[in-house]
Amino acid sequence: MFSFAIMQFTFAPILGGLSDKFGRRPVLLFALFGYGIDYILMALSPTILWLFIGRIISGITGASFTTASAYIADVSSPEKEHKILD
């Protein structure tokens, strides 16, 4: 669990910067692809080292929650944002 958390902490600003540069959708698609690779790797891992590597990949791509929050803010209308804050 520590490897997942430290990768999220480390890569959240990096993925945020990439989403500003390349757009939010490509970064989110990359994150989903990374999760898919992680699930395949964890299902077929022969040793615990491979499970550890899978958790690291999952942590890196799991740092996309900041990008997802920014995407939701981008597509929300100002009227809906105002209703949520009230």
Secondary structure, 3 states (H helix, E strand, C coil): CHHHHHHHHHHHHHHHHHHHHHCHHHHHHHHHHHHHHHHHHHHCCCCHHHHHHHHHHHHHHHCCHHHHHHHHHHHCCHHHHHHHHC
